[in-house]
Amino acid sequence: MRSTGMRLWFLIVLLSAPFGSAHAATLDCEGGIISAGDSRMDLLMKCGEPDGKESHDEELVDRPDLGTRRKLFIAVEEWTYNFGPAKFMRIVTLKNGTVSNIHSGKYGYSKDTKPEQRECGEQIVTIGDSKSEVIAKCGEPAGKDFQQEELKKKLDSGQERSVFVTIEEWTYNLGPNRFVRILIFRNGKLTEIKTGGYGYEMKQEEIRK
């Protein structure tokens, strides 16, 4: 019984541990410094609400013995902070409300300038971009569609991990003389860029948005 409890404790610590904890990054905000192990409330109090927020769930199935099957649920959040075009974006990963990783993204964007409507193809956006980065480059899409899928993976330890993936399809319409661009995101990261048919004429109220 003692070994089962120790195994569960080790598993929880492993799931909460930051990647590369020996040289863990920090986030320096006006309210103070955030590092791995801090709570969601610490992050909010010191850095405020993020400019972008993504979340998904993971499920880890553990079999400590032949007669036991245990599930651990992990809520994963990714908060993006934009500090302007002269600084890199900072991305904070939280697991079950605790900061587990902090890393830098690409250069930020000006919050006062609305991005131009552009082709939004491979020359503008890059696979791996976050939704915040795409909006900074291309603006808001004309339409969004959502669906969810579950991915299962066997781990070397014999455990089984389920990751729930939110798939978003953003459509950029640039008018009847240009092709529609379709961007596919998986858990907030750009994974595919597709070209559709010709676009359609936009109404004046759509153009002013």
Protein Blocks (a to p, Z undefined) as FASTA:
>chain_A
ZZmmmmmmmmmmmmmpcghkllcccdddfkbccdehiafklmmmmnopafbdcddddddd
ddfbfkbccddddddddddddebjkbccdddddeehiafbdcdddddddfkbccdddfki
aklmcghiafklmmmmnopafbdcddddddddddfkopacddddddddddddebjkbccd
ddddeehiafbdcdddddddddfklmmZZ
